[in-house]
Amino acid sequence: MAKLSASWATRRYFWAIAEPLPTNRAFRLSEDARQMDFHQKTLLSDEFGIGMAGLLMEQFLGAGSFVDISVALNAPESYQDIGREGSAQPDFLMWGEEENSPYYIVECKGTQSNKSTSYDQLRRGLEQVPSVVFGAGARPVVTAVVATCLQDKSTDVFVLDPPPDAPEDDHPERESSERVSERTGGRTWQIHNPEAFRKRAVIAEESNLLKWAGQYQTAAVRDQQLEARQPPLMEMPNAQLETKSTDFGNFRGIVQSLFPELGIPKLTMFTGVEGDLLESLIQNAKRRDGGHMEVGQKKQPLPLKHLPGTASVSRSGTCMIIDGL
């Protein structure tokens, strides 16, 4: 019965395939198939596109096994921790019987219009195949977009294997052995030098803290240490520091007006960094383990219920306070 069930496509569409001509044995649709209404024609094109893609993957790449992507996403542990990024997703996951056979992420397209429509389908397919990612495993991952163009006298099948994104290199002029890190996938990085990576992470953290307190030029000096070729710095001076006293300590930072164009001049937002921590950043003092000074190290945080709803204090040493409500 399984074989009978698998023959549904043959039984449904045998009439839609034209008899080959003595002078033209190309695969083409019958006249009856071409006279169908728009909705039935679209469905036929889509299903022939899937069939052609499956035939191609099986005969040319040995990928005879397949599963709908939605099924694989519901059982990620069975398919090398497959996951999805974004809302779009391709059609099928295909693979061969060998253990080292790639996982093929395949988007299938079909049309009865013209080659230009197939080219546009290929472009749209390129936006769907990168949305599926895998964890580490024995099978490499290959993406493919297959577009089938069913024309009057012949059928063309276009296959596009988009190259992977080029790894982002923090320092292009260095040899790979000297790189701190490089991208190896949509959500994965390879750390070549853990110590250098840790130092760069600390510098980036310090830059973010300085910017949170409005010390833009001082932060730009940190940013220069992260970029091999720094563009000309924006003329953005350090802001005048103000101090806010809280139950968590004294914070220094900047006050910005919120929605003055709406006629609410007294509504302001203060963003600041714990005073001693900010001073050490400005003076470029070395901090213990290169990490931030937690607020809790100086004074135990109060229970959350004592924190006003208009204020937020982070254990990274930052705060935000809304005034004027």
TORGUBA-311477 format. One record per residue (C-alpha): x, y, z. Coordinates in Angstrom, 3 decimals. Layout:
BEGIN
<miti><east>X</east><north>Y</north><up>Z</up></miti>
...
% end
This chain:
BEGIN
<miti><east>0.000</east><north>0.000</north><up>0.000</up></miti>
<miti><east>2.933</east><north>2.338</north><up>0.583</up></miti>
<miti><east>3.971</east><north>1.955</north><up>-3.050</up></miti>
<miti><east>0.405</east><north>2.679</north><up>-4.151</up></miti>
<miti><east>0.316</east><north>5.802</north><up>-1.984</up></miti>
<miti><east>3.670</east><north>6.959</north><up>-3.365</up></miti>
<miti><east>2.289</east><north>6.759</north><up>-6.901</up></miti>
<miti><east>-0.262</east><north>9.520</north><up>-6.353</up></miti>
<miti><east>1.697</east><north>12.035</north><up>-8.434</up></miti>
<miti><east>1.865</east><north>9.675</north><up>-11.409</up></miti>
<miti><east>-1.863</east><north>8.939</north><up>-11.239</up></miti>
<miti><east>-2.784</east><north>12.578</north><up>-10.756</up></miti>
<miti><east>-0.633</east><north>14.076</north><up>-13.511</up></miti>
<miti><east>0.003</east><north>11.393</north><up>-16.154</up></miti>
<miti><east>-2.504</east><north>13.175</north><up>-18.429</up></miti>
<miti><east>-0.644</east><north>16.494</north><up>-18.013</up></miti>
<miti><east>2.517</east><north>15.243</north><up>-19.756</up></miti>
<miti><east>2.513</east><north>15.552</north><up>-23.548</up></miti>
<miti><east>3.470</east><north>12.612</north><up>-25.750</up></miti>
<miti><east>6.958</east><north>13.156</north><up>-27.187</up></miti>
<miti><east>7.121</east><north>14.254</north><up>-30.805</up></miti>
<miti><east>9.378</east><north>12.475</north><up>-33.316</up></miti>
<miti><east>11.260</east><north>15.727</north><up>-33.803</up></miti>
<miti><east>11.112</east><north>16.950</north><up>-30.222</up></miti>
<miti><east>11.362</east><north>14.512</north><up>-27.324</up></miti>
<miti><east>11.726</east><north>17.250</north><up>-24.701</up></miti>
<miti><east>9.595</east><north>17.038</north><up>-21.580</up></miti>
<miti><east>6.595</east><north>19.371</north><up>-21.886</up></miti>
<miti><east>3.031</east><north>19.781</north><up>-20.638</up></miti>
<miti><east>-0.005</east><north>18.620</north><up>-22.605</up></miti>
<miti><east>-2.437</east><north>21.060</north><up>-24.171</up></miti>
<miti><east>-5.093</east><north>20.111</north><up>-21.595</up></miti>
<miti><east>-2.716</east><north>21.038</north><up>-18.761</up></miti>
<miti><east>-2.067</east><north>24.412</north><up>-20.351</up></miti>
<miti><east>-5.771</east><north>25.168</north><up>-20.564</up></miti>
<miti><east>-6.395</east><north>24.820</north><up>-16.823</up></miti>
<miti><east>-7.570</east><north>27.781</north><up>-14.747</up></miti>
<miti><east>-5.022</east><north>29.962</north><up>-13.026</up></miti>
<miti><east>-5.233</east><north>28.400</north><up>-9.543</up></miti>
<miti><east>-4.946</east><north>24.815</north><up>-10.797</up></miti>
<miti><east>-2.109</east><north>25.838</north><up>-13.103</up></miti>
<miti><east>-0.226</east><north>27.417</north><up>-10.199</up></miti>
<miti><east>-0.638</east><north>24.274</north><up>-8.102</up></miti>
<miti><east>0.582</east><north>22.097</north><up>-10.981</up></miti>
<miti><east>3.637</east><north>24.317</north><up>-11.496</up></miti>
<miti><east>4.513</east><north>24.170</north><up>-7.796</up></miti>
<miti><east>4.191</east><north>20.388</north><up>-7.600</up></miti>
<miti><east>6.142</east><north>19.823</north><up>-10.811</up></miti>
<miti><east>8.812</east><north>22.116</north><up>-9.393</up></miti>
<miti><east>9.042</east><north>19.941</north><up>-6.283</up></miti>
<miti><east>9.127</east><north>16.758</north><up>-8.369</up></miti>
<miti><east>11.833</east><north>18.053</north><up>-10.693</up></miti>
<miti><east>13.966</east><north>19.223</north><up>-7.755</up></miti>
<miti><east>13.637</east><north>15.825</north><up>-6.057</up></miti>
<miti><east>14.493</east><north>13.989</north><up>-9.289</up></miti>
<miti><east>17.549</east><north>16.162</north><up>-9.857</up></miti>
<miti><east>18.832</east><north>15.831</north><up>-6.273</up></miti>
<miti><east>18.400</east><north>12.048</north><up>-6.360</up></miti>
<miti><east>19.900</east><north>11.347</north><up>-9.792</up></miti>
<miti><east>22.759</east><north>13.845</north><up>-9.808</up></miti>
<miti><east>23.654</east><north>14.142</north><up>-6.101</up></miti>
<miti><east>22.460</east><north>10.836</north><up>-4.658</up></miti>
<miti><east>20.136</east><north>12.562</north><up>-2.202</up></miti>
<miti><east>17.242</east><north>10.119</north><up>-2.245</up></miti>
<miti><east>15.957</east><north>10.770</north><up>1.286</up></miti>
<miti><east>13.964</east><north>13.852</north><up>2.121</up></miti>
<miti><east>11.720</east><north>15.450</north><up>4.693</up></miti>
<miti><east>9.684</east><north>18.631</north><up>4.770</up></miti>
<miti><east>11.628</east><north>21.381</north><up>6.552</up></miti>
<miti><east>8.756</east><north>21.980</north><up>8.988</up></miti>
<miti><east>8.962</east><north>18.319</north><up>10.065</up></miti>
<miti><east>12.725</east><north>18.575</north><up>10.600</up></miti>
<miti><east>12.327</east><north>21.779</north><up>12.629</up></miti>
<miti><east>9.923</east><north>19.965</north><up>14.954</up></miti>
<miti><east>12.549</east><north>17.268</north><up>15.636</up></miti>
<miti><east>15.874</east><north>19.172</north><up>15.674</up></miti>
<miti><east>17.708</east><north>16.439</north><up>17.613</up></miti>
<miti><east>17.162</east><north>14.055</north><up>14.685</up></miti>
<miti><east>18.613</east><north>16.435</north><up>12.112</up></miti>
<miti><east>21.844</east><north>17.800</north><up>13.554</up></miti>
<miti><east>20.187</east><north>20.445</north><up>15.770</up></miti>
<miti><east>18.472</east><north>22.155</north><up>12.853</up></miti>
<miti><east>17.047</east><north>25.579</north><up>13.653</up></miti>
<miti><east>15.419</east><north>28.502</north><up>11.905</up></miti>
<miti><east>16.338</east><north>32.183</north><up>11.813</up></miti>
<miti><east>13.566</east><north>34.570</north><up>10.784</up></miti>
<miti><east>10.120</east><north>33.786</north><up>9.445</up></miti>
<miti><east>10.989</east><north>32.487</north><up>5.953</up></miti>
<miti><east>11.954</east><north>28.885</north><up>5.412</up></miti>
<miti><east>12.827</east><north>26.634</north><up>2.438</up></miti>
<miti><east>10.845</east><north>23.581</north><up>1.336</up></miti>
<miti><east>12.833</east><north>20.391</north><up>1.925</up></miti>
<miti><east>15.793</east><north>18.818</north><up>3.646</up></miti>
<miti><east>17.389</east><north>16.108</north><up>1.459</up></miti>
<miti><east>20.321</east><north>13.758</north><up>2.007</up></miti>
<miti><east>21.956</east><north>10.550</north><up>0.828</up></miti>
<miti><east>22.315</east><north>7.270</north><up>2.664</up></miti>
<miti><east>26.056</east><north>7.658</north><up>3.324</up></miti>
<miti><east>26.908</east><north>9.029</north><up>6.760</up></miti>
<miti><east>29.016</east><north>11.835</north><up>5.299</up></miti>
<miti><east>26.406</east><north>12.805</north><up>2.707</up></miti>
<miti><east>25.579</east><north>16.515</north><up>2.970</up></miti>
<miti><east>22.301</east><north>17.831</north><up>4.200</up></miti>
<miti><east>20.836</east><north>19.667</north><up>1.208</up></miti>
<miti><east>18.559</east><north>22.579</north><up>2.060</up></miti>
<miti><east>16.395</east><north>22.841</north><up>-1.040</up></miti>
<miti><east>13.930</east><north>25.516</north><up>-2.092</up></miti>
<miti><east>11.718</east><north>24.365</north><up>-4.994</up></miti>
<miti><east>10.132</east><north>26.713</north><up>-7.520</up></miti>
<miti><east>7.981</east><north>26.160</north><up>-10.627</up></miti>
<miti><east>6.385</east><north>28.308</north><up>-13.308</up></miti>
<miti><east>4.707</east><north>28.062</north><up>-16.711</up></miti>
<miti><east>5.428</east><north>31.690</north><up>-17.599</up></miti>
<miti><east>8.960</east><north>32.318</north><up>-18.857</up></miti>
<miti><east>12.614</east><north>32.216</north><up>-17.876</up></miti>
<miti><east>12.466</east><north>35.714</north><up>-16.410</up></miti>
<miti><east>9.926</east><north>34.449</north><up>-13.885</up></miti>
<miti><east>12.260</east><north>31.559</north><up>-13.011</up></miti>
<miti><east>15.140</east><north>34.005</north><up>-12.485</up></miti>
<miti><east>12.974</east><north>36.021</north><up>-10.107</up></miti>
<miti><east>12.019</east><north>32.823</north><up>-8.283</up></miti>
<miti><east>15.711</east><north>31.990</north><up>-7.881</up></miti>
<miti><east>16.310</east><north>35.416</north><up>-6.361</up></miti>
<miti><east>13.470</east><north>34.969</north><up>-3.874</up></miti>
<miti><east>14.675</east><north>31.463</north><up>-3.075</up></miti>
<miti><east>18.078</east><north>32.876</north><up>-2.108</up></miti>
<miti><east>16.335</east><north>34.763</north><up>0.690</up></miti>
<miti><east>14.830</east><north>31.555</north><up>2.093</up></miti>
<miti><east>17.613</east><north>28.949</north><up>2.144</up></miti>
<miti><east>19.927</east><north>30.878</north><up>4.552</up></miti>
<miti><east>17.145</east><north>30.928</north><up>7.183</up></miti>
<miti><east>17.939</east><north>27.341</north><up>8.255</up></miti>
<miti><east>21.022</east><north>26.654</north><up>10.380</up></miti>
<miti><east>22.557</east><north>23.482</north><up>11.836</up></miti>
<miti><east>24.706</east><north>22.607</north><up>14.796</up></miti>
<miti><east>27.993</east><north>20.751</north><up>14.594</up></miti>
<miti><east>27.822</east><north>17.276</north><up>13.099</up></miti>
<miti><east>29.175</east><north>14.819</north><up>10.567</up></miti>
<miti><east>27.125</east><north>16.073</north><up>7.640</up></miti>
<miti><east>28.148</east><north>19.273</north><up>5.852</up></miti>
<miti><east>25.360</east><north>21.569</north><up>4.747</up></miti>
<miti><east>24.706</east><north>22.582</north><up>1.126</up></miti>
<miti><east>21.974</east><north>24.960</north><up>0.001</up></miti>
<miti><east>20.250</east><north>24.832</north><up>-3.382</up></miti>
<miti><east>17.460</east><north>26.672</north><up>-5.134</up></miti>
<miti><east>15.850</east><north>24.720</north><up>-8.000</up></miti>
<miti><east>13.481</east><north>26.495</north><up>-10.403</up></miti>
<miti><east>11.568</east><north>24.567</north><up>-13.090</up></miti>
<miti><east>10.300</east><north>26.470</north><up>-16.122</up></miti>
<miti><east>7.593</east><north>24.514</north><up>-17.992</up></miti>
<miti><east>7.484</east><north>26.054</north><up>-21.472</up></miti>
<miti><east>5.472</east><north>25.227</north><up>-24.585</up></miti>
<miti><east>8.166</east><north>23.188</north><up>-26.331</up></miti>
<miti><east>10.556</east><north>22.190</north><up>-23.533</up></miti>
<miti><east>11.289</east><north>22.304</north><up>-19.832</up></miti>
<miti><east>14.276</east><north>24.061</north><up>-18.297</up></miti>
<miti><east>15.508</east><north>23.373</north><up>-14.773</up></miti>
<miti><east>17.748</east><north>26.001</north><up>-13.162</up></miti>
<miti><east>19.887</east><north>25.097</north><up>-10.150</up></miti>
<miti><east>21.585</east><north>27.694</north><up>-8.013</up></miti>
<miti><east>24.036</east><north>26.773</north><up>-5.260</up></miti>
<miti><east>24.674</east><north>30.058</north><up>-3.447</up></miti>
<miti><east>28.146</east><north>30.373</north><up>-1.898</up></miti>
<miti><east>28.337</east><north>30.762</north><up>1.871</up></miti>
<miti><east>28.861</east><north>34.192</north><up>3.338</up></miti>
<miti><east>32.524</east><north>35.183</north><up>3.444</up></miti>
<miti><east>33.905</east><north>35.020</north><up>7.003</up></miti>
<miti><east>34.216</east><north>38.397</north><up>8.639</up></miti>
<miti><east>37.820</east><north>39.102</north><up>9.556</up></miti>
<miti><east>38.619</east><north>41.639</north><up>12.235</up></miti>
<miti><east>42.095</east><north>42.148</north><up>10.799</up></miti>
<miti><east>42.225</east><north>41.305</north><up>7.055</up></miti>
<miti><east>45.937</east><north>41.976</north><up>6.797</up></miti>
<miti><east>46.835</east><north>39.245</north><up>9.287</up></miti>
<miti><east>47.394</east><north>35.606</north><up>8.514</up></miti>
<miti><east>44.608</east><north>33.261</north><up>9.625</up></miti>
<miti><east>46.776</east><north>31.944</north><up>12.460</up></miti>
<miti><east>46.884</east><north>35.487</north><up>13.923</up></miti>
<miti><east>43.175</east><north>36.190</north><up>13.684</up></miti>
<miti><east>41.382</east><north>36.612</north><up>16.976</up></miti>
<miti><east>38.125</east><north>35.159</north><up>15.662</up></miti>
<miti><east>36.256</east><north>34.417</north><up>12.454</up></miti>
<miti><east>32.681</east><north>33.636</north><up>11.522</up></miti>
<miti><east>32.145</east><north>29.986</north><up>10.570</up></miti>
<miti><east>28.353</east><north>30.025</north><up>10.176</up></miti>
<miti><east>25.211</east><north>32.038</north><up>10.682</up></miti>
<miti><east>25.420</east><north>31.688</north><up>14.476</up></miti>
<miti><east>28.899</east><north>30.277</north><up>15.080</up></miti>
<miti><east>32.387</east><north>31.739</north><up>15.482</up></miti>
<miti><east>35.780</east><north>30.140</north><up>15.850</up></miti>
<miti><east>38.039</east><north>31.691</north><up>18.492</up></miti>
<miti><east>41.690</east><north>31.366</north><up>17.418</up></miti>
<miti><east>43.186</east><north>33.332</north><up>20.317</up></miti>
<miti><east>41.084</east><north>33.116</north><up>23.523</up></miti>
<miti><east>43.231</east><north>35.570</north><up>25.472</up></miti>
<miti><east>43.167</east><north>38.204</north><up>22.736</up></miti>
<miti><east>39.429</east><north>37.637</north><up>22.322</up></miti>
<miti><east>38.872</east><north>38.212</north><up>26.051</up></miti>
<miti><east>40.860</east><north>41.463</north><up>25.934</up></miti>
<miti><east>38.884</east><north>42.697</north><up>22.928</up></miti>
<miti><east>35.621</east><north>41.855</north><up>24.686</up></miti>
<miti><east>36.716</east><north>43.921</north><up>27.695</up></miti>
<miti><east>37.636</east><north>46.871</north><up>25.459</up></miti>
<miti><east>34.237</east><north>46.689</north><up>23.762</up></miti>
<miti><east>32.520</east><north>46.569</north><up>27.166</up></miti>
<miti><east>34.476</east><north>49.596</north><up>28.360</up></miti>
<miti><east>33.551</east><north>51.516</north><up>25.210</up></miti>
<miti><east>29.856</east><north>50.772</north><up>25.757</up></miti>
<miti><east>30.020</east><north>51.945</north><up>29.374</up></miti>
<miti><east>31.733</east><north>55.185</north><up>28.387</up></miti>
<miti><east>29.132</east><north>55.875</north><up>25.688</up></miti>
<miti><east>26.330</east><north>55.176</north><up>28.186</up></miti>
<miti><east>27.735</east><north>58.012</north><up>30.300</up></miti>
<miti><east>28.109</east><north>60.305</north><up>27.272</up></miti>
<miti><east>31.913</east><north>60.084</north><up>27.088</up></miti>
<miti><east>31.987</east><north>59.634</north><up>23.325</up></miti>
<miti><east>35.513</east><north>60.819</north><up>22.504</up></miti>
<miti><east>37.007</east><north>58.719</north><up>25.299</up></miti>
<miti><east>35.063</east><north>55.713</north><up>23.990</up></miti>
<miti><east>36.331</east><north>56.386</north><up>20.459</up></miti>
<miti><east>39.887</east><north>55.821</north><up>21.700</up></miti>
<miti><east>38.824</east><north>52.359</north><up>22.862</up></miti>
<miti><east>37.104</east><north>51.701</north><up>19.528</up></miti>
<miti><east>40.336</east><north>52.463</north><up>17.696</up></miti>
<miti><east>41.908</east><north>49.483</north><up>19.462</up></miti>
<miti><east>39.251</east><north>47.187</north><up>17.997</up></miti>
<miti><east>39.369</east><north>48.287</north><up>14.364</up></miti>
<miti><east>42.478</east><north>47.883</north><up>12.208</up></miti>
<miti><east>41.323</east><north>50.651</north><up>9.860</up></miti>
<miti><east>39.277</east><north>53.191</north><up>11.795</up></miti>
<miti><east>37.241</east><north>55.684</north><up>9.754</up></miti>
<miti><east>37.633</east><north>59.356</north><up>10.645</up></miti>
<miti><east>36.104</east><north>59.862</north><up>14.067</up></miti>
<miti><east>32.907</east><north>61.869</north><up>14.293</up></miti>
<miti><east>33.372</east><north>65.187</north><up>16.045</up></miti>
<miti><east>31.335</east><north>64.152</north><up>19.055</up></miti>
<miti><east>32.809</east><north>65.590</north><up>22.263</up></miti>
<miti><east>32.419</east><north>64.156</north><up>25.719</up></miti>
<miti><east>29.228</east><north>65.374</north><up>27.363</up></miti>
<miti><east>29.178</east><north>67.383</north><up>30.588</up></miti>
<miti><east>28.843</east><north>64.906</north><up>33.446</up></miti>
<miti><east>26.090</east><north>65.150</north><up>36.040</up></miti>
<miti><east>25.728</east><north>63.172</north><up>39.266</up></miti>
<miti><east>22.717</east><north>61.273</north><up>40.591</up></miti>
<miti><east>22.679</east><north>59.860</north><up>44.127</up></miti>
<miti><east>20.751</east><north>56.625</north><up>44.640</up></miti>
<miti><east>20.479</east><north>53.928</north><up>47.269</up></miti>
<miti><east>22.885</east><north>51.979</north><up>45.057</up></miti>
<miti><east>25.546</east><north>54.694</north><up>45.130</up></miti>
<miti><east>26.455</east><north>57.747</north><up>43.108</up></miti>
<miti><east>26.190</east><north>57.570</north><up>39.330</up></miti>
<miti><east>27.707</east><north>59.974</north><up>36.832</up></miti>
<miti><east>26.330</east><north>60.475</north><up>33.359</up></miti>
<miti><east>24.164</east><north>62.645</north><up>31.139</up></miti>
<miti><east>20.613</east><north>64.002</north><up>31.193</up></miti>
<miti><east>18.619</east><north>64.052</north><up>27.962</up></miti>
<miti><east>15.222</east><north>65.645</north><up>27.318</up></miti>
<miti><east>12.457</east><north>63.287</north><up>26.249</up></miti>
<miti><east>9.806</east><north>64.405</north><up>23.755</up></miti>
<miti><east>10.334</east><north>68.177</north><up>24.023</up></miti>
<miti><east>8.578</east><north>68.503</north><up>20.656</up></miti>
<miti><east>5.404</east><north>67.265</north><up>22.365</up></miti>
<miti><east>5.473</east><north>70.109</north><up>24.871</up></miti>
<miti><east>6.766</east><north>68.057</north><up>27.809</up></miti>
<miti><east>9.989</east><north>69.924</north><up>28.648</up></miti>
<miti><east>10.423</east><north>68.515</north><up>32.166</up></miti>
<miti><east>10.506</east><north>64.826</north><up>31.142</up></miti>
<miti><east>14.154</east><north>63.735</north><up>31.122</up></miti>
<miti><east>16.235</east><north>60.563</north><up>31.105</up></miti>
<miti><east>19.484</east><north>60.124</north><up>33.011</up></miti>
<miti><east>21.935</east><north>57.428</north><up>31.871</up></miti>
<miti><east>25.008</east><north>56.954</north><up>34.003</up></miti>
<miti><east>27.763</east><north>54.706</north><up>35.297</up></miti>
<miti><east>28.779</east><north>54.113</north><up>38.907</up></miti>
<miti><east>31.093</east><north>56.960</north><up>39.866</up></miti>
<miti><east>34.277</east><north>55.075</north><up>40.804</up></miti>
<miti><east>33.894</east><north>52.721</north><up>37.857</up></miti>
<miti><east>33.497</east><north>55.583</north><up>35.389</up></miti>
<miti><east>36.483</east><north>57.381</north><up>36.837</up></miti>
<miti><east>38.641</east><north>54.282</north><up>36.416</up></miti>
<miti><east>37.504</east><north>53.997</north><up>32.788</up></miti>
<miti><east>38.270</east><north>57.629</north><up>32.069</up></miti>
<miti><east>41.695</east><north>57.298</north><up>33.693</up></miti>
<miti><east>42.177</east><north>53.988</north><up>31.818</up></miti>
<miti><east>43.015</east><north>52.217</north><up>35.073</up></miti>
<miti><east>43.365</east><north>48.431</north><up>34.977</up></miti>
<miti><east>40.457</east><north>46.698</north><up>36.633</up></miti>
<miti><east>40.498</east><north>43.335</north><up>38.334</up></miti>
<miti><east>40.285</east><north>40.517</north><up>35.753</up></miti>
<miti><east>39.510</east><north>43.122</north><up>33.117</up></miti>
<miti><east>35.857</east><north>42.931</north><up>34.105</up></miti>
<miti><east>33.326</east><north>45.462</north><up>35.326</up></miti>
<miti><east>32.913</east><north>46.464</north><up>38.948</up></miti>
<miti><east>29.570</east><north>45.137</north><up>40.084</up></miti>
<miti><east>27.422</east><north>47.524</north><up>42.089</up></miti>
<miti><east>26.823</east><north>44.789</north><up>44.625</up></miti>
<miti><east>30.529</east><north>44.729</north><up>45.478</up></miti>
<miti><east>30.226</east><north>48.142</north><up>47.098</up></miti>
<miti><east>26.744</east><north>47.873</north><up>48.598</up></miti>
<miti><east>24.232</east><north>45.079</north><up>48.638</up></miti>
<miti><east>21.370</east><north>45.887</north><up>46.244</up></miti>
<miti><east>18.057</east><north>46.731</north><up>47.885</up></miti>
<miti><east>15.099</east><north>44.417</north><up>47.335</up></miti>
<miti><east>13.458</east><north>45.058</north><up>43.996</up></miti>
<miti><east>10.354</east><north>46.504</north><up>45.657</up></miti>
<miti><east>12.461</east><north>49.466</north><up>46.910</up></miti>
<miti><east>13.542</east><north>50.356</north><up>43.366</up></miti>
<miti><east>11.271</east><north>53.069</north><up>41.891</up></miti>
<miti><east>9.392</east><north>52.152</north><up>38.753</up></miti>
<miti><east>11.100</east><north>55.038</north><up>36.982</up></miti>
<miti><east>14.622</east><north>53.774</north><up>37.648</up></miti>
<miti><east>16.705</east><north>50.813</north><up>36.555</up></miti>
<miti><east>20.048</east><north>49.753</north><up>38.036</up></miti>
<miti><east>22.212</east><north>47.054</north><up>36.472</up></miti>
<miti><east>24.897</east><north>44.974</north><up>38.122</up></miti>
<miti><east>27.132</east><north>45.999</north><up>35.228</up></miti>
<miti><east>27.483</east><north>49.362</north><up>37.008</up></miti>
<miti><east>24.969</east><north>51.337</north><up>34.942</up></miti>
<miti><east>21.665</east><north>53.000</north><up>35.679</up></miti>
<miti><east>18.796</east><north>54.755</north><up>33.911</up></miti>
<miti><east>16.431</east><north>57.145</north><up>35.673</up></miti>
<miti><east>13.335</east><north>58.869</north><up>34.264</up></miti>
<miti><east>12.441</east><north>62.213</north><up>35.876</up></miti>
<miti><east>9.442</east><north>64.456</north><up>35.401</up></miti>
<miti><east>6.602</east><north>61.949</north><up>35.537</up></miti>
% end
